[in-house]
Amino acid sequence: MMRLSLVSIVFLAFAINVVSAQESTAEYVNRSASGWRTVIEPGTLENRPDIVAVDGGFALAVDSFEYPRLRPESAWVFLDPVSGEWSDYEFPKTDSPLLDLDDNPVARLDIAGLFPDDPGLKFQLVDGGKKVVTLLHAGEMLFNHQRYDGVVIVNPAKKTVQRLNVWLCYGPPRSGLIVWDFPDQNLSVSCDFLIWHEGDSIRLQPMHEFIGMAGEAALFLISHSPDHRYWVLRTFSPYNYGASGDYYVYDRETGLTTVLLWSIPLKPQRELVIWLDDSSLLVNAHSYVLYLDMATGQRQELLKDEIMALPYDYYIQTWLSPDGQWLLIAPEDGSLVLRNVFDALAIHS
């Protein structure tokens, strides 16, 4: 009954919108952008709704609905992009690789005293569990992300601590991680530098030096191909407000660096890159979806004209599903529209 009740509430919210706005926008989208589907009618959602791409579809915060009296009791609702059905949604609990100072591994290793005095500090085991890394908060948030200005590396066996001051480390590289760890390569990556594990010792190397980029630049690893060959890197400057820097793809086998994107409006990193296989990827580039195959060099900007034809004044929100198949867009008219990206890719192939 809850599922039916929720669907009824959603469609009731659609029905009370201004009829003329519904008809004109729906007609415009259907005529100008073949293949788009309107899943929420204009006038239903508030500006910039809270949406998260999740496994199987998209989660929408019910606080994003324009009319509070029509909101269901559940805090989130789920859109199945295949069927178009809505249901209640609760984010699943996930195991995090991060540990805190009260966890048993720390007690066994007796290294709690080597960390800064911060009861909320989280750390991550790296180098096959032989070393411990934690990031130190810089204080204030920047672009709704945590900032860090220090990295602490602990060697439990030697009871040694090494601290590195970093320049504006911009948030964890992805949810639940503070470093990227490649134990089979004796390598960890944190902020804009690499940590090479050489026995009990470590060697630090700036990212720009590792990829052979002339001059110093703050380069952060934000994604990598499933086989670890290709790294997606992002530059960052705190002075470039409203943008998240330029993006590159580094080929670890050939040593070549390819421009992925020039500066685009800031987006959460988890929503930016979707790997389709070991060499091809999709990028949510805000006003289009970029397809790039590193093996063949094929590069396509998908849906650009269609997205730009949707109603918006300045800012339009876009989300790619975790598998890259679906693009969800919130124009500024309070609607939600959906497109199958794989169909668009097939048309352009």
C-alpha positions as CSV (number, residue, x, y, z in Angstrom):
1,M,0.0,0.0,0.0
2,M,2.9,2.4,0.7
3,R,4.2,2.0,-2.8
4,L,0.8,2.7,-4.3
5,S,0.2,5.6,-1.9
6,L,3.5,7.1,-2.8
7,V,2.9,6.9,-6.6
8,S,-0.5,8.4,-6.1
9,I,1.0,11.3,-4.1
10,V,3.6,11.9,-6.8
11,F,1.1,12.0,-9.6
12,L,-1.2,14.2,-7.6
13,A,1.6,16.7,-7.3
14,F,2.1,16.6,-11.0
15,A,-1.6,17.2,-11.6
16,I,-1.9,20.4,-9.6
17,N,0.8,22.2,-11.6
18,V,-0.2,25.0,-14.0
19,V,-1.7,23.2,-17.0
20,S,-0.3,25.6,-19.6
21,A,3.2,25.1,-18.2
22,Q,2.8,21.3,-18.3
23,E,1.6,21.2,-21.9
24,S,4.0,23.7,-23.4
25,T,7.1,22.2,-21.8
26,A,6.1,18.6,-22.4
27,E,5.3,19.4,-26.0
28,Y,8.6,21.3,-26.4
29,V,10.7,18.4,-25.0
30,N,9.0,15.7,-27.0
31,R,9.3,17.7,-30.3
32,S,12.9,19.0,-29.8
33,A,14.6,16.2,-28.1
34,S,13.5,12.8,-29.4
35,G,14.2,10.0,-26.9
36,W,13.7,12.2,-23.8
37,R,11.1,11.1,-21.2
38,T,9.5,13.6,-18.7
39,V,9.4,11.7,-15.4
40,I,8.2,14.7,-13.3
41,E,6.2,17.5,-14.8
42,P,7.1,21.2,-14.7
43,G,6.3,23.1,-11.5
44,T,6.7,20.1,-9.3
45,L,10.2,20.4,-7.9
46,E,12.0,23.3,-6.2
47,N,15.0,24.8,-7.8
48,R,18.1,22.6,-7.6
49,P,16.5,19.4,-6.2
50,D,18.5,17.1,-4.0
51,I,19.2,14.0,-6.1
52,V,21.8,11.2,-5.8
53,A,22.6,8.6,-8.4
54,V,22.4,5.2,-6.7
55,D,22.6,1.6,-7.8
56,G,19.7,0.9,-10.2
57,G,18.5,4.5,-10.6
58,F,18.2,7.8,-8.7
59,A,17.2,8.8,-5.2
60,L,15.2,12.1,-4.8
61,A,14.8,13.9,-1.5
62,V,11.1,14.5,-0.9
63,D,12.1,18.0,0.5
64,S,12.7,18.9,-3.1
65,F,9.0,18.8,-3.9
66,E,7.5,22.2,-4.3
67,Y,4.3,21.5,-2.2
68,P,5.1,20.3,1.4
69,R,1.6,19.0,2.1
70,L,2.0,16.5,-0.8
71,R,5.3,15.1,0.4
72,P,5.3,11.4,1.5
73,E,6.6,10.4,4.9
74,S,9.7,8.8,3.6
75,A,12.7,11.1,3.4
76,W,13.7,9.8,-0.1
77,V,12.0,8.3,-3.1
78,F,13.6,6.1,-5.8
79,L,13.2,6.3,-9.5
80,D,13.6,3.2,-11.6
81,P,14.7,4.6,-15.0
82,V,13.7,1.5,-16.8
83,S,10.2,1.2,-15.6
84,G,9.7,4.8,-14.6
85,E,8.2,3.6,-11.3
86,W,8.7,5.4,-8.0
87,S,9.1,3.8,-4.5
88,D,10.3,4.7,-1.1
89,Y,14.0,4.6,-0.6
90,E,16.5,4.2,2.2
91,F,20.3,4.5,1.6
92,P,21.9,1.1,2.3
93,K,24.5,0.8,5.0
94,T,28.0,0.2,3.5
95,D,31.2,-1.0,5.1
96,S,33.8,1.8,5.1
97,P,37.5,1.0,4.9
98,L,38.0,3.9,7.4
99,L,38.7,3.0,11.0
100,D,38.7,5.2,14.1
101,L,40.9,5.3,17.2
102,D,38.6,3.0,19.2
103,D,38.8,0.2,16.7
104,N,40.6,-3.0,17.6
105,P,43.3,-2.8,15.0
106,V,44.6,0.3,16.7
107,A,44.5,-1.2,20.1
108,R,46.4,-4.2,18.9
109,L,49.0,-2.1,17.1
110,D,49.3,0.3,20.1
111,I,49.7,3.3,17.8
112,A,46.9,5.5,19.1
113,G,49.5,7.8,20.8
114,L,51.2,8.4,17.5
115,F,48.1,10.2,16.1
116,P,47.2,13.8,16.6
117,D,44.8,14.4,19.5
118,D,41.5,14.3,17.6
119,P,38.8,11.9,18.8
120,G,37.0,12.1,15.4
121,L,40.0,11.2,13.4
122,K,39.7,8.5,10.8
123,F,42.5,6.5,9.3
124,Q,43.1,3.9,6.6
125,L,45.4,0.9,6.5
126,V,47.6,0.8,3.4
127,D,50.6,-1.2,2.1
128,G,48.9,-4.5,2.9
129,G,48.0,-3.2,6.4
130,K,51.7,-2.4,7.3
131,K,51.1,1.4,7.4
132,V,48.4,3.8,8.5
133,V,47.4,7.0,6.8
134,T,45.2,9.8,8.0
135,L,44.3,13.3,6.7
136,L,44.2,16.3,9.0
137,H,41.3,18.7,8.6
138,A,42.1,22.3,7.5
139,G,39.0,23.6,9.2
140,E,36.4,25.3,7.1
141,M,34.6,23.7,4.2
142,L,35.3,24.7,0.6
143,F,32.6,24.1,-2.1
144,N,30.8,21.8,0.5
145,H,33.8,19.5,0.7
146,Q,36.2,18.9,3.5
147,R,39.6,20.4,3.1
148,Y,42.8,18.9,4.4
149,D,46.2,20.5,5.0
150,G,48.2,17.6,6.4
151,V,48.8,13.9,5.9
152,V,50.1,11.7,8.7
153,I,51.8,8.3,7.8
154,V,52.4,5.9,10.7
155,N,54.6,2.8,10.6
156,P,53.3,0.6,13.5
157,A,56.3,-1.8,13.4
158,K,58.8,1.0,13.7
159,K,56.6,3.3,15.8
160,T,57.4,6.1,13.5
161,V,55.3,9.1,12.3
162,Q,55.8,11.2,9.3
163,R,53.7,14.3,8.6
164,L,53.5,16.0,5.2
165,N,51.9,19.5,4.9
166,V,49.8,19.6,1.7
167,W,48.3,22.5,-0.2
168,L,44.6,22.4,0.0
169,C,43.8,18.7,-0.3
170,Y,40.3,18.9,-1.6
171,G,38.2,16.2,0.1
172,P,38.5,12.4,0.0
173,P,39.0,11.1,-3.6
174,R,35.8,9.1,-3.3
175,S,33.3,8.2,-0.6
176,G,34.8,6.2,2.2
177,L,38.4,6.6,1.2
178,I,41.1,9.0,2.2
179,V,43.8,7.5,-0.1
180,W,43.9,5.4,-3.2
181,D,45.8,2.2,-2.4
182,F,47.5,-0.1,-4.9
183,P,49.2,-2.7,-2.6
184,D,50.3,-4.9,-5.5
185,Q,52.4,-1.9,-6.7
186,N,53.6,-0.8,-3.3
187,L,51.9,2.5,-4.0
188,S,49.3,4.7,-2.3
189,V,48.0,8.0,-3.7
190,S,46.8,10.8,-1.4
191,C,46.0,14.4,-2.2
192,D,48.5,15.6,-4.9
193,F,51.3,13.2,-4.2
194,L,52.3,9.5,-4.4
195,I,53.5,7.4,-1.5
196,W,55.9,4.7,-2.6
197,H,56.3,2.0,0.1
198,E,59.9,0.8,0.1
199,G,60.0,-1.8,2.9
200,D,59.7,0.0,6.2
201,S,60.4,3.4,4.5
202,I,58.4,5.5,2.2
203,R,59.2,7.8,-0.6
204,L,57.0,10.8,-1.6
205,Q,56.6,12.0,-5.1
206,P,54.4,14.9,-6.4
207,M,51.8,13.9,-8.9
208,H,53.0,16.5,-11.5
209,E,56.5,15.1,-11.3
210,F,55.3,11.5,-11.7
211,I,53.4,12.2,-14.9
212,G,56.1,14.5,-16.3
213,M,54.1,17.8,-16.3
214,A,56.3,20.8,-16.5
215,G,56.0,23.2,-13.5
216,E,54.2,22.6,-10.3
217,A,50.5,21.9,-10.4
218,A,48.1,20.5,-7.8
219,L,46.9,17.3,-9.5
220,F,44.6,14.9,-7.8
221,L,43.6,11.4,-8.7
222,I,39.8,11.2,-8.9
223,S,39.2,8.0,-10.8
224,H,41.0,5.1,-12.5
225,S,40.1,2.4,-15.1
226,P,39.2,-1.0,-13.7
227,D,42.7,-2.4,-14.7
228,H,44.4,0.7,-13.1
229,R,46.1,1.6,-16.4
230,Y,44.4,5.0,-16.9
231,W,44.2,7.6,-14.2
232,V,41.8,10.6,-14.4
233,L,43.5,13.6,-12.8
234,R,42.0,17.0,-11.8
235,T,43.8,20.2,-11.3
236,F,42.6,22.4,-8.5
237,S,42.9,26.1,-7.5
238,P,41.1,27.7,-4.6
239,Y,41.0,30.9,-6.6
240,N,39.0,29.4,-9.5
241,Y,35.6,29.7,-7.8
242,G,32.7,27.9,-9.5
243,A,34.8,25.5,-11.5
244,S,36.7,22.4,-10.5
245,G,39.8,22.7,-12.7
246,D,41.0,21.0,-15.8
247,Y,40.9,17.2,-16.3
248,Y,43.5,14.9,-17.8
249,V,43.8,11.1,-18.4
250,Y,47.2,9.7,-17.7
251,D,48.2,6.4,-19.4
252,R,50.5,4.7,-17.0
253,E,51.7,2.2,-19.7
254,T,52.8,4.8,-22.3
255,G,53.4,7.7,-20.0
256,L,51.2,9.9,-22.2
257,T,48.8,12.5,-20.8
258,T,45.6,13.4,-22.7
259,V,43.3,16.4,-22.0
260,L,39.9,15.0,-20.9
261,L,38.1,18.3,-20.2
262,W,38.9,21.9,-19.7
263,S,37.4,23.6,-16.7
264,I,33.7,22.7,-16.1
265,P,31.2,23.8,-13.4
266,L,31.9,22.0,-10.1
267,K,30.4,18.6,-9.6
268,P,30.8,15.9,-7.0
269,Q,33.6,13.7,-8.1
270,R,31.5,10.5,-7.6
271,E,29.1,11.8,-10.3
272,L,31.7,12.8,-12.9
273,V,33.4,9.7,-14.4
274,I,31.8,6.3,-15.3
275,W,34.1,3.6,-16.7
276,L,32.4,1.3,-19.3
277,D,35.4,-1.0,-19.5
278,D,39.2,-0.8,-19.1
279,S,39.6,1.9,-21.8
280,S,36.3,3.7,-22.4
281,L,34.5,6.1,-20.1
282,L,31.6,8.5,-19.9
283,V,32.0,11.9,-18.3
284,N,29.1,14.0,-17.0
285,A,30.4,17.3,-18.5
286,H,27.4,19.4,-17.3
287,S,26.0,20.5,-20.7
288,Y,26.8,17.2,-22.5
289,V,28.0,13.7,-21.9
290,L,31.5,13.0,-23.1
291,Y,32.4,9.6,-24.4
292,L,36.1,8.7,-24.7
293,D,37.8,5.5,-25.7
294,M,41.5,5.7,-24.8
295,A,42.3,2.6,-26.8
296,T,41.0,4.0,-30.1
297,G,41.0,7.7,-29.5
298,Q,37.3,8.0,-30.2
299,R,35.8,11.1,-28.6
300,Q,32.2,12.2,-28.8
301,E,30.1,14.9,-27.2
302,L,26.7,13.4,-26.7
303,L,23.3,15.1,-26.3
304,K,24.8,18.6,-26.3
305,D,22.3,20.3,-28.5
306,E,19.4,18.5,-26.8
307,I,20.5,19.4,-23.3
308,M,21.0,23.1,-24.2
309,A,17.5,23.1,-25.7
310,L,15.9,22.3,-22.3
311,P,14.5,25.2,-20.3
312,Y,17.1,26.9,-18.1
313,D,18.4,30.4,-17.4
314,Y,21.8,29.8,-15.9
315,Y,22.2,26.5,-14.2
316,I,21.0,23.1,-15.1
317,Q,21.6,19.9,-13.0
318,T,22.6,16.6,-14.5
319,W,23.2,13.1,-13.1
320,L,24.6,10.0,-14.7
321,S,23.4,6.7,-13.3
322,P,26.3,4.6,-11.8
323,D,26.3,2.3,-14.9
324,G,26.4,5.3,-17.3
325,Q,23.2,4.2,-19.1
326,W,20.8,7.0,-17.9
327,L,21.1,10.8,-17.8
328,L,18.7,12.6,-15.5
329,I,18.3,16.3,-15.8
330,A,16.5,18.9,-13.7
331,P,15.7,22.0,-15.8
332,E,14.8,25.2,-14.1
333,D,11.1,24.7,-14.7
334,G,10.7,22.3,-11.8
335,S,10.6,19.1,-13.9
336,L,12.8,16.0,-14.3
337,V,13.6,14.6,-17.7
338,L,15.4,11.3,-18.5
339,R,17.5,10.1,-21.5
340,N,19.1,6.8,-22.3
341,V,22.8,7.6,-23.0
342,F,23.6,4.2,-24.6
343,D,20.9,4.9,-27.2
344,A,22.5,8.3,-28.0
345,L,25.9,6.6,-28.1
346,A,24.7,4.0,-30.6
347,I,23.2,6.8,-32.8
348,H,26.6,8.5,-33.0
349,S,28.7,5.4,-33.5
